[in-house]
Structures are given as structure tokens and as C-alpha cells.
Amino acid sequence: MQTVLPLLAALVGYLIGSLSFAVIISRAMGLSDPRSYGSGNPGATNVLRSGNKAAAVLTLAFDALKGYLPVLAVLIWGARFGLGEGTAALVGLAAFLGHLWPIFFKFKGGKGVATAAGVIFALNPVLGLFTLATWLIIAWFSRYSSLAAIVSAAFAPMYQLLIWEAGPTALALIIMGLLLVWRHQANIKKLMAGTESKLGHKAAAPAPKPVKPAKNRKKA
């Protein structure tokens, strides 16, 4: 039972993480599928490129909450079932993996920045503030969301190890950080080439499908 409960909790975390709110919210608001324009990434930054700020804010909030709430639930109610920091970190990692490879969306998900932020804030709120401050500083000066995410992903585990301690939380942060950097490979290449889109840049609408001209009917 001690082994089953953490795995069940992780499974629930993964299923919650598999809810791709960029797609869900865009559909609910009558917008184009975020996987069809811009970077093709189902995340808040790409939804912002549609020009609809409300949709982007909602996507950001719900993507963060799906990482935050499962971890918080374990921290609040897990003790009575013998679930501690290790399970909370595992559940957070599972929610993050669900965002990257969502079972409900053919395992094609986003990069996990907002979900990782939610996990971090639940595991260690002060670390969450440090990581958010890092993101804001880099984003403000560079105007590149991807660069801010990459730097924050690298610094979060470093903050945890330097200020607090090694443990399940640090391990989860290291894994999430490595995966975040890996998911940003295309962005890294664009940054190096100087072709990466900046924050607030509106992507062009998906090109309409070409209409085939109708064949002239022969007169009888």
C-alpha cells in the first residue's frame, strides 16, 4: 500500500497535467488551434500570438494551476496517508510530464513552463518567487520568453541546492529543468540565429487552404 498510493497519486497528477488548456480554452473562445500557428506550441506564449490576451492569461493560469493544485493536495492531505515530500515531488513531476506528453491529445503537448512554475510554487513558494523573478528580469531585458524560460529552468535547481537542500524536490527540479531546456531546442537555434519571436509579437494567421478552380462545364 505504501508503494501503491504514491503511484496512484502520480497517475492522477499525470492525468491532470494532460489537460492541454491552450487547446481547450482556444476552442471554447472560438480561436484557432494554437498548434496551427506561431511556434505550434500549445502554451500561453503562443496563444498570446493570436492577439487574444484574455485567452493567453487564462491558459497561463490554468496551466500553472494544474501543476500547483495536485502538489498542494498531497502536501495538505497526504500526511494522513503517509505521503510526504517525495510523493509531492513525484506528483509535480508527473503533472509536468502530462503537459509535455498529454494522453488526451495524442501525447503532443507544450514545453511545460507554466506547469513547472506551478509545481515549484507548491513545493517551495520562496523558490517559486526567486524563479519567477529570474524569469521576469530576463524577459524584461531580452523580450524573449524562451530565453527567460531556459535561464529560469537552469537556476531553479541551483537555488534549491544552494539555499535549501538536496532531496526529492531538488531531483524533480533537475529533471524538469533538463526537459525544459530540451523542449526549447528549436528556440535555442532561433535565438542563436536571431530569428526567435519576441514577447507580444502577433503571429500571422494560418494560411487558408487553396480553393481549386471549378472546371468549366461543356454546353450540351
C-alpha positions as CSV (number, residue, x, y, z in Angstrom):
1,M,0.0,0.0,0.0
2,Q,2.9,2.4,0.8
3,T,4.1,1.9,-2.8
4,V,0.7,1.9,-4.5
5,L,-0.5,5.2,-3.1
6,P,2.4,7.4,-4.4
7,L,2.0,5.7,-7.8
8,L,-1.8,6.4,-7.8
9,A,-1.2,10.0,-6.8
10,A,1.4,10.3,-9.6
11,L,-1.1,8.9,-12.1
12,V,-3.7,11.4,-11.0
13,G,-1.1,14.2,-11.4
14,Y,-0.3,13.0,-14.9
15,L,-3.9,12.9,-16.0
16,I,-4.5,16.4,-14.6
17,G,-1.3,17.6,-16.4
18,S,-2.6,16.1,-19.6
19,L,-5.3,18.7,-19.9
20,S,-4.0,21.0,-22.6
21,F,-5.6,24.2,-21.6
22,A,-4.1,26.1,-24.6
23,V,-6.2,24.0,-26.9
24,I,-9.3,23.7,-24.6
25,I,-9.5,27.5,-24.0
26,S,-8.8,28.4,-27.6
27,R,-11.6,26.1,-28.7
28,A,-14.0,27.4,-26.1
29,M,-13.3,31.0,-27.2
30,G,-13.6,30.2,-30.9
31,L,-9.9,30.8,-31.7
32,S,-7.6,28.9,-34.0
33,D,-5.8,25.8,-32.6
34,P,-2.5,27.1,-31.1
35,R,-0.8,24.1,-32.7
36,S,-1.6,25.6,-36.1
37,Y,0.3,28.9,-36.0
38,G,3.3,30.6,-34.5
39,S,5.7,28.1,-32.8
40,G,3.0,25.4,-32.9
41,N,3.4,25.1,-29.1
42,P,0.2,24.7,-27.1
43,G,1.1,27.2,-24.4
44,A,0.3,30.6,-23.2
45,T,3.0,32.4,-25.1
46,N,1.9,31.0,-28.4
47,V,-1.8,31.7,-27.6
48,L,-0.7,35.4,-26.9
49,R,0.4,35.5,-30.6
50,S,-3.2,35.1,-31.6
51,G,-3.8,38.6,-30.3
52,N,-6.2,37.5,-27.6
53,K,-4.7,38.4,-24.3
54,A,-7.6,37.0,-22.2
55,A,-7.1,33.6,-23.8
56,A,-3.4,33.8,-23.1
57,V,-3.9,34.8,-19.4
58,L,-6.4,32.0,-18.9
59,T,-4.1,29.5,-20.5
60,L,-1.2,30.6,-18.3
61,A,-3.3,30.5,-15.1
62,F,-4.8,27.0,-15.7
63,D,-1.5,25.5,-16.9
64,A,0.1,26.7,-13.7
65,L,-2.8,25.5,-11.5
66,K,-2.6,22.0,-12.9
67,G,0.9,21.8,-11.6
68,Y,0.2,23.7,-8.4
69,L,-3.0,22.0,-7.1
70,P,-2.1,18.3,-7.3
71,V,1.1,19.0,-5.4
72,L,-0.7,21.2,-2.8
73,A,-3.3,18.5,-2.3
74,V,-0.5,16.0,-1.4
75,L,1.1,18.5,1.0
76,I,-2.2,19.2,2.7
77,W,-3.8,15.8,2.9
78,G,-1.0,13.4,2.1
79,A,0.4,13.1,5.7
80,R,-2.6,11.1,6.9
81,F,-1.9,8.5,4.2
82,G,1.9,8.5,4.8
83,L,2.6,10.7,1.8
84,G,5.3,13.3,2.2
85,E,7.7,15.5,0.2
86,G,8.8,12.6,-2.0
87,T,5.3,11.9,-3.2
88,A,4.6,15.7,-3.7
89,A,7.7,16.0,-5.9
90,L,6.7,12.9,-7.8
91,V,3.2,14.2,-8.4
92,G,4.5,17.5,-9.6
93,L,6.9,15.8,-12.0
94,A,4.0,13.6,-13.2
95,A,1.8,16.7,-13.9
96,F,4.7,18.3,-15.8
97,L,5.2,15.1,-17.9
98,G,1.5,15.1,-18.6
99,H,1.8,18.6,-20.0
100,L,4.7,17.5,-22.2
101,W,3.1,14.3,-23.3
102,P,-0.7,14.5,-22.7
103,I,-2.6,11.3,-23.1
104,F,-5.8,13.2,-24.1
105,F,-4.0,15.0,-27.0
106,K,-2.1,12.2,-28.7
107,F,1.0,12.8,-26.5
108,K,1.7,16.1,-28.3
109,G,2.0,18.8,-25.6
110,G,3.7,22.0,-24.8
111,K,7.0,22.9,-23.2
112,G,5.8,23.0,-19.6
113,V,7.0,26.4,-18.4
114,A,3.8,27.4,-16.6
115,T,3.1,24.0,-15.3
116,A,6.7,23.7,-13.9
117,A,6.2,27.2,-12.3
118,G,3.0,25.9,-10.6
119,V,4.8,22.8,-9.3
120,I,7.7,24.9,-7.9
121,F,5.4,27.4,-6.1
122,A,3.6,24.5,-4.4
123,L,6.8,22.7,-3.4
124,N,8.6,25.8,-2.2
125,P,6.8,29.2,-2.5
126,V,10.0,31.2,-1.8
127,L,11.9,29.3,-4.5
128,G,8.9,30.0,-6.8
129,L,9.3,33.7,-6.2
130,F,13.0,33.5,-6.9
131,T,12.4,31.6,-10.1
132,L,9.6,34.0,-11.2
133,A,11.9,37.0,-10.5
134,T,14.6,35.4,-12.7
135,W,12.1,34.9,-15.5
136,L,10.8,38.5,-15.3
137,I,14.3,40.0,-15.3
138,I,15.4,38.0,-18.3
139,A,12.1,38.5,-20.2
140,W,12.1,42.3,-19.4
141,F,15.6,42.9,-20.8
142,S,15.6,40.4,-23.6
143,R,11.9,40.3,-24.6
144,Y,12.4,36.6,-25.3
145,S,10.1,34.3,-23.4
146,S,12.0,31.3,-24.4
147,L,15.4,32.7,-23.1
148,A,13.7,33.6,-19.8
149,A,12.3,30.1,-19.5
150,I,15.7,28.4,-20.3
151,V,17.6,30.6,-17.7
152,S,14.9,30.0,-15.1
153,A,14.9,26.3,-15.7
154,A,18.7,26.2,-15.1
155,F,18.6,28.5,-12.0
156,A,15.7,26.8,-10.1
157,P,17.5,23.6,-9.1
158,M,20.6,25.7,-8.4
159,Y,18.6,27.9,-6.0
160,Q,17.2,24.8,-4.3
161,L,20.6,23.2,-3.8
162,L,22.4,26.3,-2.7
163,I,19.8,27.8,-0.3
164,W,17.9,24.7,0.9
165,E,19.0,21.1,0.4
166,A,19.2,18.2,-1.9
167,G,16.3,15.8,-1.8
168,P,13.2,14.8,-3.8
169,T,12.3,18.4,-4.6
170,A,15.8,19.1,-6.0
171,L,15.7,15.9,-8.0
172,A,12.3,16.8,-9.5
173,L,13.6,20.3,-10.4
174,I,16.7,18.9,-12.1
175,I,14.6,16.6,-14.2
176,M,12.1,19.3,-15.1
177,G,14.9,21.7,-15.9
178,L,16.7,19.3,-18.2
179,L,13.4,18.5,-20.0
180,L,12.5,22.2,-20.3
181,V,15.9,23.0,-21.9
182,W,15.5,20.0,-24.2
183,R,12.0,21.1,-25.3
184,H,13.4,24.5,-26.2
185,Q,16.0,23.2,-28.7
186,A,14.3,24.8,-31.6
187,N,14.1,28.1,-29.7
188,I,17.8,27.9,-28.8
189,K,18.6,27.6,-32.5
190,K,16.4,30.5,-33.4
191,L,18.0,32.6,-30.6
192,M,21.4,31.9,-32.0
193,A,20.2,32.8,-35.5
194,G,18.4,35.9,-34.3
195,T,15.1,34.7,-35.7
196,E,13.3,34.0,-32.4
197,S,9.9,35.8,-31.9
198,K,9.8,38.3,-29.1
199,L,7.1,38.8,-26.5
200,G,4.0,40.5,-27.8
201,H,4.7,39.5,-31.4
202,K,1.5,38.6,-33.1
203,A,1.8,35.6,-35.4
204,A,0.3,35.6,-38.8
205,A,-3.0,33.8,-39.1
206,P,-2.9,30.3,-40.6
207,A,-2.9,30.5,-44.4
208,P,-6.3,29.4,-45.9
209,K,-6.4,26.2,-47.9
210,P,-6.2,26.9,-51.6
211,V,-9.5,26.5,-53.4
212,K,-9.4,24.5,-56.6
213,P,-11.0,26.3,-59.5
214,A,-14.1,24.7,-60.8
215,K,-13.9,23.1,-64.2
216,N,-15.9,24.7,-66.9
217,R,-18.9,22.6,-67.9
218,K,-19.3,21.9,-71.5
219,K,-22.5,23.1,-73.1
220,A,-24.7,20.3,-74.2
